[in-house]
Amino acid sequence: MTYRQRLSFFIMIDSCIVLTAIFFSSFLVNADIYVITLPIVITSTVILLSHHFFSLKFKLYKKAWEYASIGELLIVLKVVTLSISTAAIVQLILVQQIHFRLLAVTWMLHMLLIGGSRFFWRLFRNSIIKEAENKKRTLIIGAGSAGRMVARQLLKNNEGDLHPVAFIDDNVKKQNLDILGIPVLGGVDQIEGTVTELEIENIIIAIPSLSKRELNVIFQECAKTNAKTQILPMLEDLVTGKVSVNQLKDVQVEDLLGREQVALDIESISEYVTDKVVLVTGAGGSIGSEICRQISKFNPRQLILLGHGENSIYTIEMELKETYRLSEIEFFTEIAELQDEKQMMKVMSRYQPNVVYHAAAHKHVPLMERNPEVAVKNNLIGTRNVANAASWHGVDTFVMVSTDKAVNPTSVMGATKRLAEMIIQDMDKKSNTKFVAVRFGNVLGSRGSVIPLFKKQIEKGGPVTVTHPDMVRYFMTIPEASRLVIQAGSLAKGGEIFVLDMGEPVKIVDLAKNLIKLSGNSIDEIGVEFTGMRPGEKLFEELLKDDEVHDQQVYPKIYVGKTAHLYISEIEELISTYLKLDKEELRDELLNLANRTLVPERLLSISG
């Protein structure tokens, strides 16, 4: 129906309503069927014309009545009251008498019929038309302002496929009440029963103030059902119109980590990054590329992206140049091998960086178990080369990205990272450059993370393979890990091993089960299979050894470890002789040295 057709329709309907109200009021007041008198004709004409005039003035005919609310009711009240008031004034002028009883009854009938006709249409659409539509029955967790906003928009949205049928809220004061005609049935512990009883197909978690730990508790209850679980976007995004209720997002693993994001000290970071030259090794990797993204926000003068994989370096370069095309940041790329000491010197000489983030490393535990000599080349020799070049060319701050696997290492990868930390700490003692290492656990979504593997296994129909039912790991998101690495650099005094607070450890089997549920499958459908621990793996990861621990945080979620004994001469000898050892001998040497337990033959060779 066009606007002109709609306007004509409403004028015709309202004319009938107004005339009916006037003549029926006359009948009620005078108790006489002969209601067509001169005063009545004058009154009806004035009220009719006034009604249409004020309706156009207050845009009553432009309202979408399927969305009618208090605002529309107030407009109807204004139109009716002003129309009756105008009629009273005309009666006083032409007839010299105001028929108060007639006008009062007319006002009530006029208001009832005009308002009733509009709200009847909304009631009709909500209760009859919408019931006929094939919409998914939806349970809303949270009956607060966000939950009411979701319910209201879902009720208004004719094109959406969700229909709210109940609220769940732990606030006992709201339970057993109706909100927007939707009952509040109980607390979180009743989610499973409610979903079964009401045949719920969708669940929306609409509590923006939830901590991740609380969200995890709610999700575990939702996961007991077969309903799809979604979460409300940030409330400010809804209010500003950035997103709508229709853009509900699926719950992600990141939402269930049980840890909150930390705010950065922007001023301290800006002091050592803004308008400076920054070099990032391993810039094409998951951590290195995110460090580049985060650093770019602080407007360095130049950002050098160094890595050995041309495709990944090209990808992050194009992304950054597009994102910061309007800034004055200069982006440079260097395809280089860390093992090439001369090339590292040339790179440092060419750019003279103020800050170096060393994120390049081989991190895959089973692969490094099978190729320990490669781990030595990249993680040990590569780190030494970059550190020497940085020190030689007067870099202010050198931040090495380490791992929790460097603590009491049981793997080649962990051992080489621990020895690399020792090299960094030793460099700090004899250099003007501030050398620090930052140690953290697993990051969700990184190339070495278990998450992508689990997702592929789920896509193929399972089973999801977990090495051991008791295996636990620390997790954080790539952006948070990268931000905390940058923050740690601003705290550097030299020689520290900064340790990021990873929150509570997560059981890998629980992570696998959550991913299965988030994918919309049941654990029985996909299955979880235990394959046994791989070489070099530990059941539990640690972030600090007992003799390294400082209890006090130097910054929220950042601890600093004590300097331990450094086996530099032994490391140098190992680097010079590792090619003469077979894989098993090299692995033993690395683990013994990283765990500070030298074998007797080794002690004799060193003393000799």
Secondary structure, 3 states (H helix, E strand, C coil): CCHHHHHHHHHHHHHHHHHHHHHHHHHHHHCCCCCCCHHHHHHHHHHHHHHHHHHHHCCHHHCCHHHCCHHHHHHHHHHHHHHHHHHHHHHHHHCCCCCHHHHHHHHHHHHHHHHHHHHHHHHHHHHHHHHHCCCEEEEEECCCHHHHHHHHHHHHCCCCCEEEEEEECCCCCCCCCEECCEEECCCHHHHHHHHHHHCCCEEEECCCCCCHHHHHHHHHHHCCCCCEEEECCCHHHHHCCCCCHHHCEECCHHHHCCCCCCCCCHHHHHHHHCCCEEEEECCCCHHHHHHHHHHHCCCCCEEEEEECCHHHHHHHHHHHHHHCCCCCCEEEEEECCCCCHHHHHHHHHHHCCCEEEECCCCCCHHHHHHCHHHHHHHHHHHHHHHHHHHHHCCCCEEEEECCHHHCCCCCHHHHHHHHHHHHHHHHHHCCCCEEEEEECCEEECCCCCHHHHHHHHHHCCCCEEECCCCCEECEEEHHHHHHHHHHHHHHCCCCCEEEECCCCCEEHHHHHHHHHHHCCCCHHHHCEEECCCCCCCCCCCCCCCHHHCCCCEEECCEEEECCCCCCHHHHHHHHHHHHHCCHHHHHHHHHHHHCCCCCHHHHHHHHC
